[in-house]
């Protein structure tokens, strides 16, 4: 009987150790960084990284051909963002298509007047605006990727995007738009 107990204990111990190895493999596959100490009967997690890994992309991959300083990309469900350099008295900016809540006041952008269809972020803050979409073919910015153009940075989320500057930012996720920092009053008709 002693041999049976020893054999069962050894088999159980191998199962525990194998289980720990399986946990490490699944942790590594999911991008979770765990440091562990394993003994015969315990597994102690020393640290766990809970923040998703963000991959910085090269803006040149999203450059608009023939337009230096301009970049375009799509995010969640084909919505589009574009970055424009500072010029003609306007700050560098990122514009992203987004849905606004019902009742949002109409805005004016040059000849366009109506409900906003995009949000603009600059070093000063954010504002609701109207933009035309670009031609087809903008490259997707994969979820978990960040593009940084000067002082403006955007990170693609699984169901949206978040963009920031020194003056503010916005997140459009799951169909909900939230802003941080300074909100620039829109030009009204």
Secondary structure, 3 states (H helix, E strand, C coil): CHHHHHHHHHHHHHHHHHHHHHHHHHHHHHCCCEEEEECCCCEEEEEECCCCCCEEECHHHHECCCCCCCEEEEECCCEEEEEECCECCECCEEEEECCCCCCCCCEEECCEEECCCEEEECCCCEEEECCCCCCCCCCECCCCEEEEECCEEEEEECCEEEEECCCEEEEEECCEEEEEECECCCCCC
